[in-house]
Amino acid sequence: MKAHSSRRLEPQNASSQSRQRKLLRTLWVHLNTSTKICLQHEMTSGSFA
């Protein structure tokens, strides 16, 4: 019974892990794009000059 239940839980765990990885990747991309936009805005406004 134990082996059967653990085997049944494996695919669910894997799918949740991949979902978390996708979420993290999208968050990371969003952060990168937002920081790039902020940097470009500051450079064009001349605060770095």
N, CA, C and O atoms as a GROMACS GRO file, in nm:
protein
  196
    1MET      N    1   0.083  -0.121   0.000
    1MET     CA    2   0.000   0.000   0.000
    1MET      C    3   0.087   0.127   0.000
    1MET      O    4   0.058   0.223  -0.072
    2LYS      N    5   0.192   0.125   0.080
    2LYS     CA    6   0.278   0.244   0.089
    2LYS      C    7   0.341   0.277  -0.046
    2LYS      O    8   0.336   0.392  -0.091
    3ALA      N    9   0.400   0.176  -0.110
    3ALA     CA   10   0.466   0.198  -0.239
    3ALA      C   11   0.364   0.250  -0.341
    3ALA      O   12   0.397   0.338  -0.422
    4HIS      N   13   0.243   0.197  -0.338
    4HIS     CA   14   0.141   0.240  -0.434
    4HIS      C   15   0.105   0.387  -0.414
    4HIS      O   16   0.094   0.462  -0.511
    5SER      N   17   0.088   0.427  -0.290
    5SER     CA   18   0.049   0.566  -0.261
    5SER      C   19   0.162   0.662  -0.299
    5SER      O   20   0.136   0.769  -0.354
    6SER      N   21   0.286   0.625  -0.270
    6SER     CA   22   0.400   0.712  -0.303
    6SER      C   23   0.414   0.726  -0.454
    6SER      O   24   0.448   0.833  -0.505
    7ARG      N   25   0.389   0.614  -0.526
    7ARG     CA   26   0.400   0.616  -0.671
    7ARG      C   27   0.292   0.708  -0.730
    7ARG      O   28   0.314   0.776  -0.830
    8ARG      N   29   0.175   0.710  -0.665
    8ARG     CA   30   0.064   0.791  -0.715
    8ARG      C   31   0.091   0.940  -0.690
    8ARG      O   32   0.042   1.024  -0.765
    9LEU      N   33   0.168   0.972  -0.587
    9LEU     CA   34   0.194   1.112  -0.552
    9LEU      C   35   0.307   1.173  -0.635
    9LEU      O   36   0.317   1.295  -0.646
   10GLU      N   37   0.390   1.089  -0.693
   10GLU     CA   38   0.507   1.140  -0.768
   10GLU      C   39   0.471   1.235  -0.883
   10GLU      O   40   0.524   1.346  -0.888
   11PRO      N   41   0.383   1.196  -0.976
   11PRO     CA   42   0.351   1.284  -1.089
   11PRO      C   43   0.294   1.418  -1.045
   11PRO      O   44   0.326   1.521  -1.105
   12GLN      N   45   0.210   1.419  -0.942
   12GLN     CA   46   0.155   1.545  -0.890
   12GLN      C   47   0.266   1.636  -0.844
   12GLN      O   48   0.265   1.756  -0.872
   13ASN      N   49   0.363   1.581  -0.773
   13ASN     CA   50   0.475   1.660  -0.722
   13ASN      C   51   0.556   1.718  -0.837
   13ASN      O   52   0.594   1.835  -0.835
   14ALA      N   53   0.582   1.636  -0.938
   14ALA     CA   54   0.661   1.680  -1.053
   14ALA      C   55   0.589   1.794  -1.126
   14ALA      O   56   0.653   1.892  -1.166
   15SER      N   57   0.458   1.781  -1.143
   15SER     CA   58   0.384   1.886  -1.214
   15SER      C   59   0.385   2.016  -1.135
   15SER      O   60   0.397   2.123  -1.194
   16SER      N   61   0.373   2.007  -1.003
   16SER     CA   62   0.375   2.127  -0.920
   16SER      C   63   0.512   2.193  -0.925
   16SER      O   64   0.522   2.316  -0.925
   17GLN      N   65   0.618   2.111  -0.928
   17GLN     CA   66   0.754   2.165  -0.936
   17GLN      C   67   0.774   2.241  -1.067
   17GLN      O   68   0.829   2.351  -1.067
   18SER      N   69   0.729   2.183  -1.178
   18SER     CA   70   0.743   2.249  -1.309
   18SER      C   71   0.662   2.378  -1.311
   18SER      O   72   0.704   2.477  -1.370
   19ARG      N   73   0.544   2.375  -1.247
   19ARG     CA   74   0.460   2.494  -1.241
   19ARG      C   75   0.532   2.605  -1.164
   19ARG      O   76   0.532   2.721  -1.205
   20GLN      N   77   0.593   2.567  -1.051
   20GLN     CA   78   0.667   2.664  -0.971
   20GLN      C   79   0.784   2.721  -1.051
   20GLN      O   80   0.811   2.841  -1.044
   21ARG      N   81   0.852   2.635  -1.126
   21ARG     CA   82   0.967   2.680  -1.206
   21ARG      C   83   0.921   2.780  -1.312
   21ARG      O   84   0.987   2.881  -1.336
   22LYS      N   85   0.807   2.751  -1.376
   22LYS     CA   86   0.753   2.842  -1.478
   22LYS      C   87   0.718   2.976  -1.413
   22LYS      O   88   0.747   3.082  -1.470
   23LEU      N   89   0.657   2.972  -1.296
   23LEU     CA   90   0.619   3.094  -1.225
   23LEU      C   91   0.744   3.177  -1.193
   23LEU      O   92   0.746   3.298  -1.215
   24LEU      N   93   0.847   3.109  -1.142
   24LEU     CA   94   0.971   3.178  -1.108
   24LEU      C   95   1.034   3.241  -1.232
   24LEU      O   96   1.083   3.354  -1.227
   25ARG      N   97   1.031   3.168  -1.342
   25ARG     CA   98   1.092   3.219  -1.466
   25ARG      C   99   1.018   3.344  -1.513
   25ARG      O  100   1.080   3.443  -1.551
   26THR      N  101   0.884   3.339  -1.511
   26THR     CA  102   0.805   3.453  -1.555
   26THR      C  103   0.828   3.573  -1.463
   26THR      O  104   0.837   3.686  -1.510
   27LEU      N  105   0.837   3.547  -1.332
   27LEU     CA  106   0.865   3.654  -1.236
   27LEU      C  107   1.000   3.716  -1.264
   27LEU      O  108   1.014   3.838  -1.264
   28TRP      N  109   1.100   3.631  -1.288
   28TRP     CA  110   1.237   3.678  -1.315
   28TRP      C  111   1.240   3.764  -1.440
   28TRP      O  112   1.302   3.870  -1.442
   29VAL      N  113   1.172   3.717  -1.547
   29VAL     CA  114   1.166   3.793  -1.673
   29VAL      C  115   1.098   3.927  -1.650
   29VAL      O  116   1.143   4.030  -1.700
   30HIS      N  117   0.989   3.925  -1.573
   30HIS     CA  118   0.915   4.048  -1.544
   30HIS      C  119   1.004   4.147  -1.469
   30HIS      O  120   1.006   4.266  -1.500
   31LEU      N  121   1.078   4.096  -1.371
   31LEU     CA  122   1.169   4.180  -1.293
   31LEU      C  123   1.276   4.240  -1.384
   31LEU      O  124   1.305   4.359  -1.376
   32ASN      N  125   1.335   4.156  -1.468
   32ASN     CA  126   1.441   4.202  -1.558
   32ASN      C  127   1.391   4.312  -1.652
   32ASN      O  128   1.457   4.414  -1.670
   33THR      N  129   1.273   4.290  -1.711
   33THR     CA  130   1.219   4.388  -1.804
   33THR      C  131   1.186   4.518  -1.732
   33THR      O  132   1.213   4.626  -1.785
   34SER      N  133   1.129   4.510  -1.612
   34SER     CA  134   1.093   4.631  -1.538
   34SER      C  135   1.218   4.710  -1.499
   34SER      O  136   1.218   4.833  -1.506
   35THR      N  137   1.325   4.640  -1.457
   35THR     CA  138   1.449   4.710  -1.420
   35THR      C  139   1.512   4.773  -1.543
   35THR      O  140   1.567   4.883  -1.536
   36LYS      N  141   1.505   4.704  -1.657
   36LYS     CA  142   1.561   4.759  -1.781
   36LYS      C  143   1.487   4.888  -1.819
   36LYS      O  144   1.549   4.987  -1.857
   37ILE      N  145   1.354   4.884  -1.807
   37ILE     CA  146   1.273   5.002  -1.841
   37ILE      C  147   1.309   5.117  -1.746
   37ILE      O  148   1.322   5.232  -1.789
   38CYS      N  149   1.323   5.086  -1.618
   38CYS     CA  150   1.358   5.189  -1.519
   38CYS      C  151   1.495   5.248  -1.552
   38CYS      O  152   1.512   5.370  -1.547
   39LEU      N  153   1.592   5.163  -1.586
   39LEU     CA  154   1.727   5.211  -1.620
   39LEU      C  155   1.722   5.299  -1.743
   39LEU      O  156   1.785   5.405  -1.746
   40GLN      N  157   1.649   5.256  -1.845
   40GLN     CA  158   1.638   5.335  -1.968
   40GLN      C  159   1.574   5.469  -1.938
   40GLN      O  160   1.617   5.572  -1.990
   41HIS      N  161   1.470   5.469  -1.854
   41HIS     CA  162   1.400   5.593  -1.821
   41HIS      C  163   1.495   5.689  -1.748
   41HIS      O  164   1.497   5.808  -1.777
   42GLU      N  165   1.574   5.636  -1.655
   42GLU     CA  166   1.667   5.720  -1.580
   42GLU      C  167   1.777   5.774  -1.670
   42GLU      O  168   1.820   5.889  -1.656
   43MET      N  169   1.823   5.690  -1.763
   43MET     CA  170   1.929   5.733  -1.854
   43MET      C  171   1.878   5.842  -1.949
   43MET      O  172   1.949   5.937  -1.980
   44THR      N  173   1.754   5.827  -1.995
   44THR     CA  174   1.697   5.927  -2.086
   44THR      C  175   1.665   6.056  -2.010
   44THR      O  176   1.677   6.165  -2.066
   45SER      N  177   1.624   6.044  -1.885
   45SER     CA  178   1.592   6.164  -1.807
   45SER      C  179   1.719   6.235  -1.762
   45SER      O  180   1.715   6.354  -1.730
   46GLY      N  181   1.833   6.164  -1.761
   46GLY     CA  182   1.962   6.226  -1.734
   46GLY      C  183   2.000   6.227  -1.587
   46GLY      O  184   2.077   6.314  -1.545
   47SER      N  185   1.950   6.132  -1.508
   47SER     CA  186   1.989   6.128  -1.366
   47SER      C  187   2.125   6.062  -1.349
   47SER      O  188   2.191   6.082  -1.247
   48PHE      N  189   2.167   5.983  -1.449
   48PHE     CA  190   2.297   5.915  -1.442
   48PHE      C  191   2.410   6.004  -1.492
   48PHE      O  192   2.526   5.981  -1.461
   49ALA      N  193   2.375   6.106  -1.569
   49ALA     CA  194   2.477   6.192  -1.630
   49ALA      C  195   2.551   6.274  -1.525
   49ALA      O  196   2.640   6.352  -1.558
   0.00000   0.00000   0.00000
